[in-house]
Amino acid sequence: MKETHAEKKFRITRMRTIRLILNGGLIVSCIVYACLLLITLAAVFEVESIAGIEILIGRILTFCILVLLFIIIKRIYTNRYYQALISVSYVAIAILGMFTIIYDSDVTSDINMIELFYNLLMIIHISGVFFLYAAIAICSIMVAWLSIEGVFMTEYTSFVGNVIFMMIFVLINTLSLYNREKH
């Protein structure tokens, strides 16, 4: 799909305008996931359980993805393929965050939802991706979450409540992205 000169100019102008938000968002994400990594590391060694190793690996991979994005962002943020790269990266990060649903039954689904909401907010408001890419990423994350949570859920009522809350959250934030892009 070839972009017109006007589309290219709009994309580059917009990305240059929000570059500080992109960098700040990635710095905050690196800090948040570094803290989660340290907490997971402490939990794995405290409990001395092999079950936490998968979650620890997921946290390490997430942190590495974020650091890599932070390193290369200044070279690629105006590139046409930035949108796809950042969308795929945040989908991978969200799916890696879902490891706790699979491998740690002691963590409540509400805690998992907070991390999922954080990732959705990063995609919608911080990543700088356009509506189409954000919508595809959000749908991918929702399908993955519904599939994983549906298989590994322990409380049906909590699951239904989380689905309703998630749909409202996604709808409000996606509409705000659409309105921001439209104007």
C-alpha positions as CSV (number, residue, x, y, z in Angstrom):
1,M,0.0,0.0,0.0
2,K,1.6,3.2,-1.2
3,E,1.1,6.3,0.8
4,T,0.5,9.7,-0.9
5,H,2.8,12.7,-0.4
6,A,0.2,14.3,1.9
7,E,-0.2,11.2,4.0
8,K,3.6,10.9,4.4
9,K,3.8,14.5,5.4
10,F,1.0,14.1,7.9
11,R,2.6,11.0,9.4
12,I,6.1,12.5,9.7
13,T,4.7,15.8,11.1
14,R,2.6,14.0,13.7
15,M,5.4,11.7,14.7
16,R,7.8,14.6,15.2
17,T,5.2,16.4,17.3
18,I,4.7,13.5,19.7
19,R,8.3,12.2,19.8
20,L,8.8,13.3,23.4
21,I,5.6,11.4,24.4
22,L,7.0,8.3,22.7
23,N,10.3,8.6,24.5
24,G,8.7,9.4,27.8
25,G,6.2,6.5,27.4
26,L,9.0,4.0,26.7
27,I,11.0,5.3,29.7
28,V,8.1,4.9,32.0
29,S,7.4,1.4,30.5
30,C,11.0,0.4,31.0
31,I,10.8,1.5,34.7
32,V,7.5,-0.2,35.3
33,Y,8.6,-3.5,33.7
34,A,12.0,-3.3,35.5
35,C,10.1,-3.1,38.8
36,L,7.8,-6.0,37.7
37,L,10.9,-8.0,36.7
38,L,12.5,-7.4,40.1
39,I,9.3,-8.4,41.9
40,T,9.0,-11.5,39.8
41,L,12.6,-12.4,40.4
42,A,12.2,-12.0,44.1
43,A,9.0,-14.1,44.1
44,V,10.7,-16.9,42.1
45,F,13.6,-17.1,44.5
46,E,11.5,-16.7,47.6
47,V,9.1,-19.5,46.7
48,E,11.9,-21.5,45.0
49,S,9.4,-22.7,42.4
50,I,10.0,-23.8,38.9
51,A,6.5,-22.5,38.0
52,G,7.6,-18.9,38.2
53,I,10.4,-19.3,35.7
54,E,8.1,-19.0,32.7
55,I,6.7,-15.7,34.1
56,L,10.3,-14.5,34.8
57,I,11.3,-15.3,31.2
58,G,8.2,-13.4,30.0
59,R,9.2,-10.4,32.1
60,I,12.8,-10.5,30.8
61,L,11.6,-10.7,27.2
62,T,9.2,-7.8,27.8
63,F,11.9,-5.6,29.3
64,C,14.3,-6.5,26.4
65,I,11.6,-5.5,23.8
66,L,11.1,-2.2,25.6
67,V,14.8,-1.4,25.8
68,L,15.3,-2.3,22.2
69,L,12.4,-0.1,21.2
70,F,13.8,2.8,23.2
71,I,17.2,2.3,21.6
72,I,15.9,2.3,18.0
73,I,13.0,4.7,18.3
74,K,14.9,7.8,17.3
75,R,15.9,6.1,14.1
76,I,12.6,4.7,13.1
77,Y,9.8,6.8,14.5
78,T,9.2,8.7,11.2
79,N,9.6,5.5,9.2
80,R,6.6,4.2,7.5
81,Y,7.0,0.8,9.2
82,Y,7.1,2.2,12.7
83,Q,3.4,1.7,13.1
84,A,3.5,-2.0,12.4
85,L,6.6,-2.6,14.5
86,I,5.4,-0.8,17.6
87,S,1.9,-2.5,17.3
88,V,3.4,-6.0,17.0
89,S,5.8,-5.2,19.9
90,Y,3.0,-4.1,22.2
91,V,0.9,-7.1,21.2
92,A,3.9,-9.3,22.1
93,I,4.3,-7.5,25.4
94,A,0.6,-7.9,26.3
95,I,0.7,-11.6,25.5
96,L,3.9,-12.1,27.5
97,G,2.1,-10.4,30.4
98,M,-0.6,-13.0,30.1
99,F,1.9,-15.7,31.2
100,T,0.7,-15.0,34.7
101,I,-2.8,-16.2,33.8
102,I,-1.3,-19.5,32.6
103,Y,1.5,-20.1,35.0
104,D,0.4,-18.5,38.3
105,S,-3.0,-19.4,39.6
106,D,-2.4,-17.5,42.8
107,V,-2.5,-14.1,41.0
108,T,-6.1,-12.8,40.8
109,S,-7.5,-11.9,37.4
110,D,-7.9,-8.3,38.6
111,I,-4.1,-8.0,38.8
112,N,-3.8,-9.4,35.3
113,M,-6.4,-6.9,34.1
114,I,-4.4,-3.9,35.5
115,E,-1.3,-5.0,33.5
116,L,-3.5,-5.5,30.4
117,F,-5.1,-2.1,30.8
118,Y,-1.7,-0.5,31.1
119,N,-0.6,-2.2,27.8
120,L,-3.8,-1.1,26.1
121,L,-3.2,2.5,27.3
122,M,0.3,2.4,26.0
123,I,-0.9,1.3,22.5
124,I,-3.8,3.8,22.4
125,H,-2.3,6.9,23.9
126,I,1.5,6.7,24.1
127,S,2.7,4.6,21.1
128,G,1.7,7.1,18.4
129,V,0.2,4.5,16.2
130,F,-2.7,5.4,14.0
131,F,-6.2,4.2,14.6
132,L,-6.1,1.3,12.1
133,Y,-2.9,-0.2,13.7
134,A,-4.2,0.4,17.2
135,A,-7.5,-1.3,16.4
136,I,-5.7,-4.4,14.9
137,A,-3.4,-4.6,18.0
138,I,-6.3,-4.2,20.4
139,C,-8.4,-6.9,18.6
140,S,-5.4,-9.2,18.7
141,I,-4.8,-8.6,22.4
142,M,-8.5,-9.0,23.2
143,V,-8.7,-12.3,21.3
144,A,-5.6,-13.6,23.0
145,W,-6.8,-12.5,26.4
146,L,-10.3,-14.0,25.9
147,S,-8.8,-17.3,24.8
148,I,-6.3,-17.6,27.6
149,E,-8.5,-16.3,30.3
150,G,-11.4,-18.4,29.1
151,V,-9.3,-21.6,29.3
152,F,-7.6,-20.8,32.6
153,M,-10.3,-18.9,34.5
154,T,-11.1,-20.0,38.0
155,E,-14.0,-17.7,38.7
156,Y,-16.7,-17.3,36.1
157,T,-18.4,-14.2,37.6
158,S,-15.1,-12.4,37.8
159,F,-14.4,-13.3,34.2
160,V,-17.7,-12.0,33.0
161,G,-17.2,-8.8,35.0
162,N,-13.7,-8.3,33.6
163,V,-15.0,-8.9,30.0
164,I,-17.6,-6.2,30.5
165,F,-15.2,-3.8,32.1
166,M,-12.6,-4.5,29.4
167,M,-15.1,-3.8,26.6
168,I,-16.1,-0.5,28.1
169,F,-12.5,0.5,28.7
170,V,-11.5,-0.4,25.2
171,L,-14.5,1.4,23.7
172,I,-13.9,4.6,25.5
173,N,-10.1,4.7,24.8
174,T,-10.5,3.6,21.2
175,L,-13.1,6.3,20.6
176,S,-10.8,8.9,22.1
177,L,-8.0,7.8,19.7
178,Y,-10.4,8.0,16.8
179,N,-11.5,11.5,17.8
180,R,-7.9,12.7,18.3
181,E,-6.9,11.3,14.9
182,K,-9.9,12.7,13.2
183,H,-9.2,16.3,14.4
